[in-house]
Amino acid sequence: MNSIAAVIGEQESVIDADTALAELYAGHYARLVRLAVLLLRDQGLAEDVVQDSFVAVHQKWRRIDQGSAPAYLARTVVNRSRSALRHRTVVARHRPEPLPDVAGADVTVLASERRSAVIDALADLPTRQREVLALRYYLDYSEREIANALGISQGAVKAHASRGAAALRTSLEKP
């Protein structure tokens, strides 16, 4: 008989807790969410914290002084907000570094093909044009340095560079 009375008493306290928390929810939910938003600066997380606080208070309803339930609920929201902030800090501290941008697998192949095409086009140029372009674009020589290295005038360097670049463009534009 005692066990039946205990079950009935427990059911009545659950009904009382449900009714009381429904009234607390109606009267304090918006205010508690505003409090949590101020603490967390995140609307969605604030709503979650307040909901979790109501669930926690419901679970402990029989051990709470019902007269101070609004204060207990507010304290629960503050404590759970602190926990959420600590969790956010730990997650931020242990966030892995983003992976560096890596070129696609085809970039190396395409660059290799392009390099081969340029080398083949250079091989088809007359010797002097090929020498001028190699010294200019591979060794970054100035026109004066190229002229001294090849024993030609700066004007000849300009002419060979211009003709060689034009021939390369034409050769590389072919499909």
Backbone as CSV, one residue per row, in Angstrom:
resi,resn,N_x,N_y,N_z,CA_x,CA_y,CA_z,C_x,C_y,C_z
1,MET,0.814,-1.192,0.000,0.000,0.000,0.000,0.863,1.264,0.000
2,ASN,1.977,1.229,0.720,2.866,2.382,0.766,3.423,2.707,-0.614
3,SER,3.767,1.702,-1.383,4.339,1.942,-2.706,3.315,2.583,-3.634
4,ILE,2.061,2.220,-3.536,1.008,2.825,-4.362,0.832,4.282,-3.970
5,ALA,0.863,4.577,-2.707,0.728,5.959,-2.234,1.919,6.789,-2.685
6,ALA,3.103,6.193,-2.665,4.299,6.910,-3.100,4.224,7.249,-4.587
7,VAL,3.767,6.298,-5.394,3.631,6.531,-6.837,2.602,7.620,-7.098
8,ILE,1.472,7.565,-6.408,0.432,8.588,-6.589,0.960,9.947,-6.143
9,GLY,1.672,9.988,-5.034,2.255,11.252,-4.559,3.274,11.804,-5.544
10,GLU,4.062,10.920,-6.120,5.060,11.343,-7.104,4.377,11.881,-8.356
11,GLN,3.307,11.253,-8.796,2.572,11.729,-9.972,1.973,13.095,-9.704
12,GLU,1.450,13.309,-8.509,0.877,14.614,-8.171,1.956,15.684,-8.154
13,SER,3.173,15.351,-7.657,4.245,16.348,-7.629,4.727,16.662,-9.041
14,VAL,4.696,15.674,-9.936,5.063,15.924,-11.333,4.037,16.849,-11.972
15,ILE,2.769,16.611,-11.695,1.721,17.481,-12.233,1.880,18.882,-11.683
16,ASP,2.187,18.983,-10.382,2.409,20.294,-9.787,3.627,20.974,-10.423
17,ALA,4.697,20.213,-10.652,5.904,20.758,-11.270,5.596,21.228,-12.685
18,ASP,4.834,20.433,-13.424,4.480,20.819,-14.789,3.697,22.120,-14.798
19,THR,2.712,22.217,-13.944,1.872,23.416,-13.885,2.694,24.622,-13.453
20,ALA,3.494,24.439,-12.409,4.299,25.550,-11.897,5.309,26.016,-12.937
21,LEU,5.961,25.084,-13.605,6.957,25.480,-14.614,6.294,26.097,-15.838
22,ALA,5.095,25.659,-16.163,4.380,26.292,-17.276,4.108,27.753,-16.946
23,GLU,3.741,28.027,-15.698,3.510,29.413,-15.282,4.816,30.201,-15.260
24,LEU,5.880,29.572,-14.737,7.192,30.238,-14.744,7.639,30.534,-16.176
25,TYR,7.433,29.572,-17.047,7.818,29.719,-18.452,7.087,30.912,-19.076
26,ALA,5.787,30.958,-18.847,4.986,32.052,-19.428,5.422,33.399,-18.871
27,GLY,5.773,33.439,-17.615,6.096,34.724,-16.995,7.544,35.154,-17.123
28,HIS,8.477,34.212,-17.320,9.900,34.564,-17.230,10.742,34.188,-18.451
29,TYR,10.208,33.443,-19.384,11.014,32.957,-20.511,11.690,34.098,-21.278
30,ALA,10.917,35.076,-21.702,11.479,36.165,-22.530,12.568,36.911,-21.768
31,ARG,12.328,37.171,-20.500,13.303,37.901,-19.680,14.588,37.080,-19.527
32,LEU,14.455,35.787,-19.321,15.628,34.926,-19.168,16.412,34.790,-20.484
33,VAL,15.706,34.770,-21.585,16.403,34.722,-22.882,17.193,36.012,-23.092
34,ARG,16.594,37.161,-22.751,17.330,38.440,-22.875,18.576,38.424,-22.000
35,LEU,18.458,37.887,-20.785,19.608,37.775,-19.893,20.694,36.915,-20.530
36,ALA,20.313,35.773,-21.044,21.287,34.861,-21.661,21.913,35.468,-22.915
37,VAL,21.135,36.214,-23.691,21.686,36.872,-24.882,22.736,37.889,-24.464
38,LEU,22.472,38.630,-23.415,23.458,39.597,-22.933,24.748,38.904,-22.493
39,LEU,24.616,37.754,-21.900,25.801,37.030,-21.432,26.540,36.317,-22.558
40,LEU,25.787,35.763,-23.501,26.387,34.921,-24.540,26.589,35.607,-25.881
41,ARG,25.824,36.656,-26.153,25.865,37.352,-27.445,25.539,36.410,-28.605
42,ASP,24.575,35.500,-28.353,24.166,34.539,-29.370,22.728,34.120,-29.068
43,GLN,21.791,34.552,-29.905,20.366,34.318,-29.676,20.032,32.833,-29.603
44,GLY,20.494,32.070,-30.542,20.176,30.648,-30.577,20.716,29.904,-29.366
45,LEU,21.964,30.172,-29.025,22.558,29.521,-27.864,21.850,29.960,-26.585
46,ALA,21.452,31.233,-26.517,20.739,31.736,-25.339,19.413,30.992,-25.166
47,GLU,18.680,30.795,-26.242,17.418,30.059,-26.157,17.648,28.626,-25.700
48,ASP,18.715,27.994,-26.194,19.038,26.628,-25.767,19.363,26.573,-24.278
49,VAL,20.141,27.540,-23.812,20.515,27.580,-22.403,19.278,27.741,-21.522
50,VAL,18.369,28.616,-21.912,17.151,28.832,-21.120,16.293,27.567,-21.125
51,GLN,16.134,26.932,-22.263,15.355,25.693,-22.326,15.972,24.628,-21.420
52,ASP,17.290,24.477,-21.506,17.968,23.489,-20.663,17.797,23.821,-19.181
53,SER,17.768,25.101,-18.857,17.580,25.520,-17.467,16.194,25.132,-16.971
54,PHE,15.192,25.330,-17.786,13.841,24.926,-17.396,13.760,23.413,-17.183
55,VAL,14.418,22.647,-18.039,14.422,21.190,-17.890,15.115,20.805,-16.577
56,ALA,16.244,21.451,-16.290,16.978,21.141,-15.055,16.149,21.486,-13.822
57,VAL,15.473,22.623,-13.858,14.637,23.015,-12.722,13.471,22.033,-12.577
58,HIS,12.889,21.592,-13.659,11.794,20.620,-13.601,12.263,19.323,-12.934
59,GLN,13.477,18.891,-13.282,13.996,17.649,-12.717,14.242,17.758,-11.209
60,LYS,14.549,18.959,-10.726,14.867,19.161,-9.301,13.722,19.831,-8.556
61,TRP,12.556,19.868,-9.143,11.440,20.650,-8.610,11.125,20.333,-7.158
62,ARG,11.152,19.065,-6.774,10.787,18.688,-5.406,11.811,19.180,-4.387
63,ARG,13.048,19.434,-4.797,14.093,19.888,-3.878,14.244,21.398,-3.856
64,ILE,13.483,22.119,-4.673,13.594,23.577,-4.776,12.496,24.221,-3.938
65,ASP,12.871,25.315,-3.279,11.868,26.120,-2.570,11.064,26.845,-3.649
66,GLN,9.779,26.495,-3.774,8.955,27.043,-4.850,8.837,28.575,-4.769
67,GLY,8.988,29.137,-3.599,8.911,30.597,-3.471,10.078,31.301,-4.139
68,SER,11.230,30.649,-4.179,12.412,31.266,-4.800,12.727,30.633,-6.156
69,ALA,11.759,29.979,-6.749,11.969,29.314,-8.041,12.418,30.280,-9.143
70,PRO,11.841,31.509,-9.259,12.331,32.415,-10.305,13.810,32.786,-10.121
71,ALA,14.219,33.002,-8.882,15.627,33.329,-8.633,16.515,32.124,-8.929
72,TYR,16.060,30.942,-8.529,16.800,29.716,-8.800,16.941,29.505,-10.309
73,LEU,15.882,29.762,-11.026,15.898,29.622,-12.481,16.875,30.610,-13.112
74,ALA,16.861,31.858,-12.634,17.787,32.868,-13.160,19.232,32.458,-12.873
75,ARG,19.494,31.960,-11.668,20.843,31.518,-11.312,21.268,30.346,-12.200
76,THR,20.322,29.462,-12.487,20.611,28.332,-13.372,20.979,28.825,-14.775
77,VAL,20.258,29.819,-15.271,20.556,30.383,-16.596,21.952,31.003,-16.599
78,VAL,22.285,31.748,-15.549,23.614,32.377,-15.470,24.707,31.304,-15.439
79,ASN,24.526,30.293,-14.606,25.538,29.233,-14.505,25.703,28.472,-15.821
80,ARG,24.599,28.167,-16.459,24.688,27.452,-17.739,25.275,28.353,-18.838
81,SER,25.047,29.649,-18.755,25.666,30.585,-19.703,27.175,30.598,-19.503
82,ARG,27.615,30.611,-18.247,29.059,30.545,-17.970,29.655,29.268,-18.547
83,SER,28.954,28.165,-18.347,29.453,26.897,-18.888,29.552,26.946,-20.410
84,ALA,28.560,27.545,-21.044,28.584,27.661,-22.509,29.750,28.534,-22.963
85,LEU,30.017,29.618,-22.233,31.150,30.486,-22.582,32.479,29.753,-22.390
86,ARG,32.609,28.997,-21.298,33.832,28.215,-21.092,34.015,27.205,-22.217
87,HIS,32.928,26.551,-22.589,32.997,25.572,-23.676,33.429,26.252,-24.983
88,ARG,32.864,27.413,-25.249,33.216,28.156,-26.466,34.704,28.514,-26.461
89,THR,35.232,28.907,-25.301,36.645,29.265,-25.185,37.540,28.058,-25.429
90,VAL,37.173,26.923,-24.847,37.975,25.713,-25.030,37.956,25.277,-26.494
91,VAL,36.804,25.330,-27.103,36.701,24.945,-28.516,37.552,25.875,-29.379
92,ALA,37.505,27.174,-29.098,38.295,28.136,-29.887,39.789,27.910,-29.679
93,ARG,40.172,27.559,-28.464,41.593,27.352,-28.157,42.135,26.115,-28.864
94,HIS,41.294,25.118,-29.050,41.754,23.862,-29.633,41.298,23.668,-31.074
95,ARG,40.851,24.738,-31.700,40.432,24.655,-33.104,41.663,24.415,-33.962
96,PRO,41.627,23.455,-34.844,42.788,23.191,-35.694,42.992,24.329,-36.687
97,GLU,44.244,24.510,-37.040,44.571,25.526,-38.042,43.952,25.114,-39.375
98,PRO,43.439,26.100,-40.118,42.868,25.738,-41.421,43.970,25.230,-42.351
99,LEU,43.606,24.297,-43.176,44.562,23.743,-44.130,44.910,24.796,-45.169
100,PRO,46.167,24.855,-45.574,46.546,25.829,-46.596,45.888,25.489,-47.932
101,ASP,45.681,26.511,-48.726,45.123,26.279,-50.053,46.151,25.507,-50.875
102,VAL,45.708,24.451,-51.453,46.584,23.596,-52.243,46.044,23.572,-53.666
103,ALA,46.977,23.648,-54.581,46.590,23.606,-55.987,46.018,22.233,-56.321
104,GLY,45.157,22.213,-57.298,44.550,20.959,-57.722,45.573,20.025,-58.325
105,ALA,45.221,18.779,-58.434,46.135,17.769,-58.956,46.502,18.040,-60.410
106,ASP,45.622,18.662,-61.149,45.884,18.892,-62.564,46.806,20.086,-62.817
107,VAL,47.015,20.935,-61.826,47.839,22.136,-62.020,49.264,21.750,-62.383
108,THR,49.825,20.777,-61.706,51.196,20.347,-61.986,51.309,19.779,-63.396
109,VAL,50.351,18.983,-63.773,50.367,18.394,-65.114,50.256,19.473,-66.177
110,LEU,49.318,20.407,-65.973,49.146,21.484,-66.949,50.386,22.371,-67.041
111,ALA,50.996,22.674,-65.887,52.213,23.497,-65.896,53.335,22.760,-66.620
112,SER,53.434,21.476,-66.405,54.466,20.683,-67.071,54.240,20.671,-68.583
113,GLU,52.982,20.512,-68.989,52.670,20.522,-70.420,52.966,21.890,-71.028
114,ARG,52.625,22.940,-70.298,52.867,24.307,-70.800,54.371,24.550,-70.927
115,ARG,55.130,24.101,-69.923,56.587,24.269,-69.951,57.176,23.512,-71.141
116,SER,56.694,22.306,-71.378,57.187,21.526,-72.521,56.862,22.218,-73.838
117,ALA,55.684,22.803,-73.927,55.298,23.511,-75.149,56.192,24.722,-75.375
118,VAL,56.523,25.455,-74.306,57.396,26.633,-74.441,58.795,26.201,-74.855
119,ILE,59.316,25.138,-74.244,60.660,24.654,-74.600,60.699,24.187,-76.048
120,ASP,59.647,23.489,-76.485,59.588,23.054,-77.885,59.526,24.248,-78.829
121,ALA,58.732,25.273,-78.448,58.632,26.472,-79.297,59.963,27.227,-79.328
122,LEU,60.655,27.270,-78.183,61.976,27.922,-78.148,62.965,27.189,-79.060
123,ALA,62.882,25.882,-79.075,63.813,25.088,-79.900,63.628,25.379,-81.384
124,ASP,62.436,25.795,-81.766,62.163,26.082,-83.173,62.633,27.476,-83.585
125,LEU,63.001,28.329,-82.626,63.458,29.700,-82.948,64.888,29.672,-83.480
126,PRO,65.245,30.710,-84.259,66.647,30.844,-84.665,67.543,30.989,-83.418
127,THR,68.773,30.602,-83.527,69.698,30.552,-82.396,69.787,31.876,-81.655
128,ARG,69.977,32.997,-82.361,70.177,34.297,-81.718,68.919,34.707,-80.938
129,GLN,67.741,34.496,-81.501,66.495,34.832,-80.803,66.346,33.975,-79.547
130,ARG,66.655,32.700,-79.669,66.552,31.789,-78.519,67.518,32.226,-77.423
131,GLU,68.738,32.611,-77.769,69.722,33.052,-76.785,69.270,34.331,-76.081
132,VAL,68.771,35.283,-76.861,68.320,36.557,-76.278,67.162,36.312,-75.311
133,LEU,66.183,35.522,-75.727,65.033,35.276,-74.859,65.435,34.492,-73.601
134,ALA,66.338,33.526,-73.718,66.780,32.753,-72.554,67.506,33.662,-71.563
135,LEU,68.410,34.508,-72.079,69.133,35.409,-71.179,68.181,36.428,-70.526
136,ARG,67.228,36.902,-71.286,66.294,37.929,-70.775,65.322,37.341,-69.752
137,TYR,64.688,36.244,-70.079,63.605,35.757,-69.213,64.022,34.655,-68.249
138,TYR,65.152,33.976,-68.519,65.584,32.950,-67.594,66.580,33.511,-66.585
139,LEU,67.507,34.328,-67.059,68.520,34.895,-66.160,68.231,36.346,-65.771
140,ASP,67.162,36.917,-66.285,66.780,38.308,-65.985,67.891,39.309,-66.311
141,TYR,68.582,39.090,-67.409,69.607,40.036,-67.834,68.944,41.270,-68.432
142,SER,69.619,42.403,-68.295,69.152,43.623,-68.939,69.606,43.597,-70.393
143,GLU,69.101,44.533,-71.188,69.496,44.582,-72.606,70.995,44.804,-72.732
144,ARG,71.560,45.629,-71.884,73.004,45.896,-71.925,73.798,44.628,-71.600
145,GLU,73.360,43.884,-70.584,74.060,42.657,-70.202,73.970,41.603,-71.310
146,ILE,72.815,41.523,-71.963,72.655,40.572,-73.063,73.568,40.963,-74.225
147,ALA,73.591,42.256,-74.535,74.445,42.742,-75.631,75.905,42.414,-75.347
148,ASN,76.366,42.633,-74.113,77.756,42.311,-73.759,78.012,40.810,-73.820
149,ALA,77.047,39.994,-73.340,77.239,38.545,-73.314,77.304,37.960,-74.724
150,LEU,76.509,38.508,-75.645,76.450,37.953,-76.993,77.329,38.704,-77.986
151,GLY,77.874,39.838,-77.555,78.733,40.614,-78.442,77.960,41.283,-79.560
152,ILE,76.719,41.743,-79.291,75.900,42.434,-80.279,75.441,43.756,-79.682
153,SER,74.850,44.616,-80.501,74.385,45.918,-80.020,73.070,45.759,-79.252
154,GLN,72.749,46.799,-78.464,71.482,46.779,-77.724,70.298,46.814,-78.681
155,GLY,70.432,47.488,-79.790,69.370,47.525,-80.793,69.107,46.138,-81.356
156,ALA,70.169,45.370,-81.600,70.011,44.014,-82.098,69.336,43.131,-81.037
157,VAL,69.660,43.375,-79.760,69.025,42.622,-78.672,67.525,42.882,-78.693
158,LYS,67.148,44.170,-78.844,65.722,44.531,-78.876,65.019,43.868,-80.063
159,ALA,65.654,43.883,-81.203,65.054,43.315,-82.407,64.887,41.796,-82.265
160,HIS,65.934,41.104,-81.792,65.845,39.650,-81.619,64.787,39.285,-80.563
161,ALA,64.717,40.060,-79.475,63.741,39.797,-78.416,62.327,39.981,-78.950
162,SER,62.107,41.035,-79.721,60.780,41.322,-80.258,60.351,40.236,-81.243
163,ARG,61.243,39.893,-82.179,60.904,38.873,-83.164,60.716,37.500,-82.501
164,GLY,61.576,37.172,-81.551,61.481,35.882,-80.872,60.189,35.770,-80.061
165,ALA,59.796,36.841,-79.330,58.561,36.821,-78.549,57.353,36.687,-79.463
166,ALA,57.369,37.391,-80.599,56.255,37.291,-81.545,56.150,35.871,-82.101
167,ALA,57.282,35.273,-82.430,57.279,33.908,-82.963,56.787,32.909,-81.897
168,LEU,57.185,33.117,-80.643,56.705,32.251,-79.560,55.193,32.362,-79.384
169,ARG,54.699,33.594,-79.386,53.249,33.805,-79.258,52.497,33.058,-80.356
170,THR,52.968,33.218,-81.575,52.303,32.568,-82.707,52.362,31.044,-82.565
171,SER,53.518,30.536,-82.168,53.686,29.096,-82.039,52.824,28.531,-80.899
172,LEU,52.724,29.258,-79.775,51.983,28.765,-78.605,50.477,28.935,-78.758
173,GLU,50.038,29.829,-79.646,48.602,30.033,-79.844,47.993,28.937,-80.718
174,LYS,48.835,28.213,-81.438,48.322,27.138,-82.284,47.758,26.027,-81.390
175,PRO,46.623,25.449,-81.791,46.013,24.380,-80.976,46.793,23.100,-80.987
